[in-house]
């Protein structure tokens, strides 16, 4: 039967990572939205990852904010906006401009960012506007500015495909930027000479493509790249002409790096001498080298030095700005770059101008015709919330971000919001932990409703277009900001007709008094009419007035940097002594992302498809550390620092180094009892960038003892879970819940109380085995099934979840459900590996045993791995595991 008819197809841009993929959104007559990749978009050429593919499943309105609220009560827009304007005006009048602050997000559009920055820096007169992008790429900004004189990403995505050597540093590209990873995979397949080196303390999914994995000690990147600079110098692999013509400070940088003493570098990095020599030789011999770096570099108290140590090696070899070579920062959010362009960071002005430069301040103030201009950098994210906690910030506006979950020392951030006299939160959802701290809630437009532009990691500006009507009284962020600005007395400067007018102003400012003196220039787009803005195709900057089509968009091949003498600066970086963990907190905590979830799951957490791969917060622990700590796989473990603690499920694996643990960042109080890992992370920051060191916090781990453990599937989400440990996730037909309790309790009564509606409960108990099973039906439909045990529950989660979709079961079949294992006519697909097609590991293993011994063969028979490709490394691991079993069987047979 044909599906619902398509009403319209809208070209827009994905709202997740910084790849900036083009999306085709087909709006159906029944209100649903079908999502596919835009084959014409130059970022992805039709590819999408699992998150992007599932966008249409995240558009539900069940948790949306529809109306403004004041102190929890519904209010009109006029009431809410008048109050916001009055309280900010009052704070500025009584305590000065630095008593107020904005904390914004890489999730808002460039036009939203521009208005927020203009209002704060040019009309309120403070630079106290910072962004959650401070948490992901501020060290790159600082490193670029120190070396290049500007925050410029020199290359393009094409360089990742045309290089001969791709070095991935602190970048799990396969999971965090999957479409770029697909492009690299395709390039490597087309060019067998291409080599990939992965530099990461963990063995991540990206290592599947690596010719060499350098599992260095945490935070030892500077030692590694200083050693590389020394090696290049001693091996005669320098571009002396480029160094002389286009750079300063080379001698000091080499002197700071020291001699290339492999033993010393091996000790500092924890790497084998042979691997170091191999890596250094590969770089020395390969002109077309690209170094991609991401959060493993940036999220460090030495992040800026890491960035500059990497850039130094490219300046020394002249490998920058030409096809297939250069340092390349990939950003974590869809519009981190757009925020940088408009001055969304507390230490920047709009159009990549410098707040510390009086000429730049004069240019911006003159263009805006503003009464004031901020004259010094504002408070960076961590310091901003410290100031709120101490009472220095009297009014704070948070937009499209969730700092009580995402900032380090997150409990301290919660305390700061409690202490701040006036907190405004603009968001799309009520299901965000930060919402509960707001005095005023403003309902914002969500993806699919917003209209404007975003900029991706390769400087490509794309349109994000609305495809759905605004629900309730929701409004775009730029509109909310403009209305408050007008009420504060700045109407003439903020009387915008729409995002197209803001974009034109932004583009005009980029060319104002520029004449080639600044990297960011899109003045060629300043005259776009509304229809031209609506139809704007993806365009890569710079786009100065008069630029011809097809001109080179890479930077610095022939020098021409944005320093006073137009030469790049080598930055002398020194290896700092590694931070000590100590006896109380002997492990290093590393945090990061998982494949199918995004930030704090307010969007991706809505779809069962994305929850199926990993549905519960966990910690990766090395087997040696687990054994010494008395921890077994699936135990519940406390990870604790001086700042806070989480309780998460143990995953024992050799993919992490001894002495280190890894916990993902996504879980919040909305979906788990105690899994906000940023409450554990230390609020220590890089001295240059202000970026927190989220990859290195000393922690202690211990097994937590519980009297009982439980797993449940339920048709309805329970209103409350009064247990010591819980984690909940959506599944097809309902919800899946992990539980545990410290005290003994009547579990039968507990489960029947949670079901509530069940009219035919069944119960099965084996006291010798220590398990209890309870299930209830409402008519023909399973209402809930509970599996309890004195140890972590050994039940196939995916099979149990499938019970909510099972057809009508006879009474005998219902008792089989309580057995806790699938009958022959209900096959267990196993844990989900491929989210796109919901293929489990049991299905893949069965196909391998039947002869599907390659990724292409698995794709042909199961489709797994054929869409976003993020699961290919896991599929390959299953194939490799089967091959090892066969090899071992052969060895045993031959020995016998």
N, C-alpha and C positions, 0 to 999 in steps of 0.2 A: 504494500500500500504506500502511495506517495506521501511524503512528509508535508508539513505545513509550507505554504508558499512563501518565497522570499519577497519582502516588501521593498527592501533597499539593501545595497551593499556599500559599506563605508570603508574607505582606506584610512587607517589610523596607525598608531604606534603602540607597541607593547609597553605596559607600565612596570615591568620588572627590572632586570639588570641593565647595565650601561651599554649592552650591545646595540640596543635601539632598533629592534626588529620591526619591520613593517607587517601590519596585520590587515586582513580582509575580514570585516565583521558583517555577516549577513543577518539582518534583522528579519525575523519570521512573523507571519501574521498572528501567531499565537503568543507573541511576545518574547519567545526564545531567541537566542543569538548564536549562530554557528560561526566558529572561528577557524581561519586557515591563514597560512603565511602568504604574504604578498610577494609573488614571484618577481615583481619589478623593483622591489626595494633593494638598494645596493648593500644594505647591511646583512640581509639574510637570504635574499633570492628565493623566498618561499619557505625556508626552513623555520620551524618553531621548536622550542623545547617543551617539556611536559607541562610546565607552568603556563606558558603562553597558549598552548593548545587547549588548556582547560579554562581559559578566561570566561567563556560563555557560561560556565557552571558556577561562577563566583558573583553573579549579578543579582542575587536574591536581596530582598528588601527587609528581611525579618529582623535584622539588627540595626537598621538605619536610623540616624537622627533625621527627623523630618521638620522640626520646628526649633526656633531658638528657645533656650531655657535660661532662667535666672534663678540661681539657688535651688535648682531642681524643679521649678515650676515653669510651665509653658509661658512664653512671652511673645510679643510682636517683634518684628525686626526693628522697628523704630525704638521700642523700649530697650532692646538689647544693645543696639548700636549707640544710642545716646549714652547709655551707661558706660560702655567701653570708652567712648570718646571723653566723657566727663572724668572718669577715673584716671586715664592716662594724662589728660590735661592737668588735673589736680596734682598728680605725682610730679610732673615736670615743673609745675609752678612752685610747689613746696620744697622739693628735694633736688631739682635739677634734672637735665635730660638723661643723665646716666642712672637715674633711679628706675627707668623702665627698660624693657627688653622684649625682643621677638626671638623665638626659637622655631625655625622653619625646617623645610625638608626637601630632599631630593625627589620627593614624590609630587611636589607641586610643579606647575608649568612655569616656563621662563617668564611669562607675562605676570603671573602671581608674584614670583620672586622679585621682578623688577619694581613693582609697586611697593612691596614691603621694604625693599632696600631704599628706595627713593624717599618714602615717608620717614623712615628711621634716621637715615644719615643726612638727608637734605632739608627736612622740615622739623623733625623733633630735635635733631642736632646731636645725636649720639650714634656711635657705631656698635651699640649693643644689639646687633642682630647676628645670630649665628645659626648653624644648620646641622642636622644630623649627618650631613656630608663631612663634617669635621671628623666623624668617627670612621670614615672609610678612605678619604683621599687627601686630607690636609697635608700629609707629609710629601705627597707628590707635588702639590702646589708649591710648598716651601722649597723643595729640591729644585723644581723647574726655575723658580724665581732666582735662587742663588746661582744656578749655572747659566741660565739663558737670559736673565733679566725680565722674564715674563713667564706666565703660566701657560706654556705652549707644549702640546703633544705634537712632536715633529712629524709622525708618520701616519699611515693609513692601514686599514685591515688588509689591504692587498699585500702589504709587506710581510704579514704573517704567512702568506701563501707562497710568495716568491723568494723567501729567504732559503738559504741552504742549511742554516743552523738556527733553531728556535730554542731559546733558553727561557723557561717558565719559572719565575722566582716567586715563591709564596702565592701561587695562583693555582687553585684547583679548577682549572678551566672547564673540565668535563662536567662538573656539577654546578659551578657558579656562573659560567658564561658558555652554556652548552652549544649554542649556535656557532660561536667562534671556534669551539673545539671541533665541531663537525667540519667547518671549513678547513681547519688544519689537518684533520684526518684525511679529507679528500685530497688536499695538496700533497700530503706524504704518500698517499697511494699512487698519485700521478707522477711523483718524483722520488724514486727509491733512494736517491742520493741525499735527500733531506734528512737531517738528524734533529732529534728533540732531546733536550736535557731538562729534567724536572728537579728543581731545588726546593725541598720541602722537608721539614722534620718528619711529617707523616707520609705513609704510603697511601696516597689518595687514588681515586678513580683515574685521574689524569696520568698516573704512572703507567697505565696500560699502553700508552703510546710512546713511552720514553725509551730511548736507546741507552740512557744513563740516568739513574736516580741518585741524587746527592742528598742523603738524609742528614743534613747538618744539624748541629746543636741549635736549640732555640736562640734567636737573637745573635747569631754569629755571622750574619751576612756581610758585615763590613770587613771582617777578617778575610772572608772568602774573596771578595771583590778587590780589596786592597792587594791581596796576593796575586790576583789576576793582573792588575795594573802593573805590579812589579815584574811579573813574568813577561808581559808584553814588552815592557821596556828592555829587559835583559835579553829577550829573544830577538830583538830587532824587528818587532812586528808593529811598529808605530808608523803613523802617517806624519812625518816631520813637517811636511809642507803645510798640512792642515793646521797642525799645532801652532806653527809659526805665524800663519796668516790670520787665523781666526780665533785664537784662544790666549788666555793669560793664566799664569799660576801653575803650569805643568810641573816645574821643578819642585815646588813646594808640595804638590800632591804626591809625587813619586817619593819624595823624602819622607813624607808622613806615612806612606804605605810601608816603607822599609824594604829590606831585601826579600826576594822570593825564596824563603827558607821553608821548604816543603814540610819538614818535621814540625816546625813551629806552627805553621798554618793548619796542619793536620790535627795538632793538639787543640788549637783554638776552635776548630770547627767540628771536631769529632769524626772527620772523614778519613778514609784510607788514602795513603799517599798515592797509590796507583790511580785511584779515582780522580784525585786532584790533578795529577799530571795529565790524565786523559782529557779532562775538561779544559784545562788551560791550553793544551795543545790543539784541541778542536777549535777553540775560539781564535787562537793565533793564526791558524791555517785557513779560516773560513771568513772571507771578506763579507759575504752576505749573511750577517748575523743580526737577529732581532732579539732583544731581551724584553720579555713581557713580565711586568710585575704588578702585584695586586696587594690584597690585605695582609698577607704574610710579611710584606715589606713595610707597608704603611702603618699598620697597627702595632707600633712599637715605640718605646721611649727613645729609641735611636733611629726612628723611621726616616727622618730627613737625611741623616748621614748615610743610611742604606741607599736611598735614592741617588744621592750624589756620588757614592762609590760606584754605582752601576753606570751613571752618566759619564763619569770620568773615563771608563774603559772605552766608551763609544767616541768621546771627543779625542782620545789618544790615538785611535785608529782611523779617525775620519769617517767612521761608519754611522752616519747620521743624515737623515733627510734625503737619502737616495733609495731607490726601489730595493726592497728586501733587506733593509738594515736600519737600526736605530733602537733607542730605548723607548718602551711603549707602556704607559700606565693605563690599565683597564679599570674603569670605575664600577662601583657596586650598584648604583642606583640609576634609574632611567634619565634623570635630569640633574645629576651631580655637576655635569659640565655646564649646563645652562645656568645653574646657580652661581658657578664660578664666573661666568661671563657677565652677570649683572651685579656682581659684588655681594653675593649672599653670605660671604664669610665676613667675620667681624674685623678682619685685618685687610680688607680689600675695598676698592671703590668699583663702581660700574665700569663696564667695558675694559676689564683687566687693568684699570688704573690703580695706582698705589696711594693708599691713604696717607702715607708718610711723605708723599711728594707734593709740595705746595702748588706747583704748576698744575698737577693733575686735579688737586682739590679745586683750584680756580676754574679749570675747564668744566668740571662737573657742575659746580655751583652756577656758573654763568649759563650753561645750557639749561639747567633746571629753573634758573631764575629763582633760586630758593633763598629763604631768609638767612639760613645758616648752613654750615657744612661740618660734618664731624672731622675733627682735626687729629685724632689719635685712634689707634685700634681699640675696638670694644672688647668685651669679655668673650673669650672662647668658651665652648660648650661646658666643659667641666667647671671652669671658673665662674661661669654665669650662674649655674645652679648652686655653687658654693655661696655666691653673693646673695642669692635668694634665701638661702638657708640662714645666713647671718643677718638678714633684715635690710640689706642694702638695696635690693630690688623690690619696689613697691607695687609694680604692675607688670605682669608677664603674659605674653600672648604666644601660645603654642599652636602650630599649624601642621596637620598631616603627619604627625610623628608621635611616638609613644615612649617618652624618655624614662618613665619609671620602670621600663623593661629594657631599654636599649643602651642607656648610659651606664658607665661603670659606677660602682657603689650605688646601685639602683635604689636601695633602701634609703640612702642619704638623699637621693633626688626626691623620693616621696616625702621625706621630712621637709625638704626645701619647699615643695608645693604646699604643704600644710602651713608652713611659716609665712609664705608670701601673702600679703593682704588681699591681692586681687589677681586671680588667674583666669585667663580666657583660653578656651580650647576650641579650635575649629577642626572638625573631623567629620568623617562620613558614618562612623559606626559608634554605637553605644558599647560594643564589646571590645573596648580598649581600656587597659588598666588606668591610663592617665585621665580618662574622662571623669572618674570619680572625684578628682581634686579640683574641678572647675567651678568657679563662681558663675561664669557665663559660658554656656555651650552654644556654638554656632554651627548649624548643619551645612556641611560643605558638599559641593558636587564631587562625584566619584568618577573613576575611569568609565568611559562610555557616555558620560554626561558633560565632561569638561571639553574646552575648546581652546587650543593654543599651540605652542611649540615646545619641543624638547630637543636637547643636543646629546648625541651619544659620545662614546669614548674616542672616536676618530674625528671629532669636530663636525659631525653631520647633523644639521638641523632638520627635523621632521615634524610634520603636523600631527598633533593628537586631536582628532575630531570627535565631536559629539555624535552619538548614534541613538541615544535614548533621551526622552524628555526628563527634565528635572523633577524628581518626585517631591511631593509635599511642598515645603517652602525652602528647599535647599538652594544655595547660591554658590557661585564660583568664589574662590579665595580672593581673586583680584577685585571683585565687586565688594566683598566685605571690607577689604582694606581701603578701597577708594571711598566708600561711604563713611568710614570712621575718619579718614583724612578730611573729607568735606566738613564733617561735624566738628573737627578740631580747628576749622577756620582756613583750610587750604583748598577750597573748592576749585579755584581756577586751575590749579596744577594737577588735579585728580579727576577732572570731569571727562572720563573716558567713555566713548560710545560702545566699546567692545574690545576684545583682545587684539584685534587687528590694529586699532589705534595705538595700543601699548607697544605692540611689536614695531610699528613704524617709528615711534619715538626711541625705542631701544636701538634700532638699526641706525637712526640718524645720529644718536649720541656716539655710536662706535666710530663714526667717521669724522666727528666734530674735532677740529684742530688736530687731526691725526697726521695726514700726509706721510704715511709710512712709518711713523714713529712708534706705533703700537701694533701688536700682532693681531688683536681682535678688531676686525673691520668688516661689517656686513652692510655698509652704507649703500651698496647697490640695490638693497631690498627696502630702502627707506621710503620709496615712493609707491609701494604696492597698494593698489586699490583693494577694497574688500573682496571682490571676486577673485583677484589675483592671490590674495592671502588664502582664501578658501581653497584655491587650486594649487597652492605651493607644493612643488615636488621636493623630495629630499635634496638638500644642498649643503655642500661642505664649505666651511669658511677657511680662509678669508674670502670675502666677496666685496672688495672695495669698489667704489664707483668707477666705471670704465674698464673693469676687468673683463677680458675676453673669455668666452666659453672655452673649456678644455685646458685652461692654463694650469700649471703645476700647483698642487695644493699641499705638498710637503714643505717643511721648513728646514733651513740651515744647511742644505747641501753645500752652499757657497758662503757659509757664515751668515753675516748680517743678523746678528743676535740683537736683543733689545736692551743691552747694557749701554751705559754712556758712551763707550768707545766702540760699540757694536761687535765686541768680541766676547766669546763665552768664557766663563770663569771656571777653571778647575777648582774644586773645593777639597782642601786637605782634610781628610777624615781619619780619625784615630780609633783604633780598637779599644773599646772600653772594657773594663773588667766585668766578667759575667756576674749578673746579680745572684746572690746566694739565696737558697731556699730555706735553709735552717732546719733545726730539729723538730720544731713544732709544726712546720708546714714544709715537708720535704719534697713535695711534688710540684711540677710546673703545670699549671692549667692553661690550655690552649682552647680558644673558642672559635666558632665559625658556622658556616651554613651547611645544610643538607640539600640534597638534589631537588626535592619536590616542594619545599616550603620557602616562604619569603618573609623576611623580617619577623614581625610578631604575629603572623598568621591571621591577621584580620581579614584577609582576602583569600589566600590559598587554603586556610583552615576550613573553609566552607565546603569544599568538594571532597567527597569520599575517594575519588580517584587519586588525588594527591596525598591523602592520608594513608593510603593502602601500603605504600612502600615502607615508611617509618612512621608509626603512630604514637610512639611513646618517647619521652625524653630519656637520654642514655648517656653513659660515660664510657669512652674507650680506655681500657687499661691493659698494659702489657702483661702477659702471662706470669712473668717472674714477680712483678709487683703485686698481681692479684693473689698469687700463692702466698707470698710473704705477709699479705694483709688479711689472709683468710677469706678471700672473696672468690666466689664461683660465678660462672656465667649465669645471668638472669637474677642474681642477687640485687637487692636494693642497696644503694651505696650513698652515703653522705659525702659530698665534696664541700670542704669548708675553708674559708680564709678569714682573716681578721674582720672582714666587712660583712660577710653573710655566708649562707649555706644553701645547698640544693640537695634534694634526694632524687636520684635517677637510677635507671636500670643499668646493671653492669654488662658491658660487652667486652669480653676478654679477647684481645687480638694483638698480633705482632705488628700491626700497621702503625702503632705508636711506639715511640722509643721508651725504654726503661726510664723511670723517673718522671714521665710526663703522662698527662691525661687530657682527653679531648671531650668537650661537652658542647653540643649545638646551642645556638642562641635563640631559638624561635619560641620556646614554650613560655607561657604567661600564666597569671593567676586565673585567667578565663578557662584554661584547658588543663591545668595540672595543679596539684596541691602545693608544691614547693620546687619549682623548676626554673625560676627566673635567674639564669646563670650570671647575668650582669650584676646581680646583687653580690656575687662573689668576687667579681673582677675589681682589681685595685684601681683607684682613680689617678694613677701615675701617668704623666703625659710627656711627650717629646718637647724639649725646651724651645725648639724653633717653630714647630707646627701646632703645638697644643693638642695633637692627636693622642688619644689614650692608647696604652700598650695592652690591647685586649688579648694578645697572644702569649702573655707571660705574667701569671700571677701565682705566687707560692701558695699551695694549698695542702691540706691533709685529707686523706680518704679513710673511710672505715665502713665496714658492713653494718647495716642497721638490722636489728632483730625485730621480727614481727611474729605474732602468734598464728596468724593466718594470712593467706594470699587469695586473691580472687580475680577472675576474669568474667566479664559479662557482655552480652549483646542485648540491647533493648530497643524496642520500636520507638519509644519517646525518650527524650533527654530528661533525666531526673532534675528536679528543681534544686536539690542540694545533695551532696554526698558527705555525710557525717562520718568520715573514716580518716585514719591517719595519713594514708597515702592514696592518691587517685590520679588518673590521667584519662582524659576522654577525647575521642575523635569520631568524626562522622564515618559511617559506612553505608553502603547501599541498603536502604530500607530502615536505617536507624542509627544507632550509636554503639561504639565499642568502648569498654571501660576496664582499665586496670585498677586494682584495689589492693590494699593491705591494711591490717589492723594490729596494733600493739597488744591490746587487751582481748581476751576471749569474749565472744559475743554470740548471741543466738542468730546464727547466719541464715537459718530458714526464715525466721521472722523478718530479718533484715531484708532479704531478697524479695519476699512477698510484699513487704511494705513498699519497696521501690517499684515493683510492678504495678501494684494497685488495681489495675483494670482486669487482671487475669481472673478468669472464672473457673479454669480447670488446671490448677497447679499440680505438678508432679514432682516427686522427690526421690532421690537415690543416694544412699550413704554407705560408705565402706569405712568403718572406724579403724580397721586394721591397716588399711592403705592410707588412711588419713584424708579422705576426700569426701566432699558433699556436692551433689548436683541438684539444682532446683530449676524448673522451667514452668512457664505458664502460658496458656493460650487464651485469646479472646476470640471465640468462635473458631474459625479455621486458621487464624493468623497467630503466629508466635508473638507473644508480648515481650518475653524476656527469657534468657537462659543464663544461669549463673553456675560457674565452675569454681569451687573452693578447694583449697588444699593447705596442708601445714607447711609446704614448700612452694616456691614459685610454680605456678600452674603450668603443667605440660599438656596443653591443648593447642591444636592447630588453630591459630587465630583466624586465618582466612576461611577455613571450613566453618568455624563457628559463626562468623559474620554472614556466610552464605545462607545460614538457617533462616535469616530474616527475609530472604527472597525465595525460600523453598515453596513448592506447591503444597497443597493440603496433604497432611500426613495422617495416616491411620494411628490408632492408639498404640499398636505395636511399634510402629515407626517412631512415635514420640518417645517411647522408652529407650529406643536406640540412640536418640539424641542425647539422653542423659548418660550414656556410656562414655561420652566424651571423645569418640572417634567416629569418622565417617563410615557408614556401611558401604558395601560394594557398589550400590547404585547411586551413591553420593560422593564422587571422587573428590579428593582433596588436592586443589591446585598448588597448595603450599604458599609460603610467603611471597608476596608480590615483588617481582623483579622489574617488569616492564609496566610502568604506570599507564602509559598511553593505551595499551591494549589489555591491561589487567591480566598479564601472564605470570604465573607463579613458578617458583624454582622446581617444584615437582614436575610440572609440565615440561619445563626445559630439560630436566634430567632424563625424563622418559624419552623425549625426542632425541637426545644425545645417544641413549642406549639403543634407539632404533636406527641409528646411523647418521643423524644430523650432526656432523662433527665440525661445523664451522659456523661463524656468525651468519653468513649468507644462507646456509642451510636452515638454521633456526628461524631466520626471518622468513624464509619461503614457506615453512610449514606452520609457524605460529604467529607471524608478523612481528614478534618481539624484536625490538631494536631497529625497526625500519622507519620509525617516525622521528622522534627527537634524537635518538641515539645515545641518550645519557646512560642507558642501562647496558651498553655493549660490554663495558669492562666486567660487569657482574656476570653477564652471560658467558663471556670468555673464561671467567674463573670457574664456572660450572663445567664447561667443556674441558678445561685443563685438569680439573679435579678428576673427571672421569678418565681422562687419558693416563693420569698418574696411577689410578687404581688398576687399569688394564696392565700398565707397565709393571707394577708391583706383583700382580698375579702371575705375569709371565716369568718374572725373576724367581718367584717362589716355586713355580712349576719346574723351571729349569734346575733350581737347586735340589728339588726333590728327586 
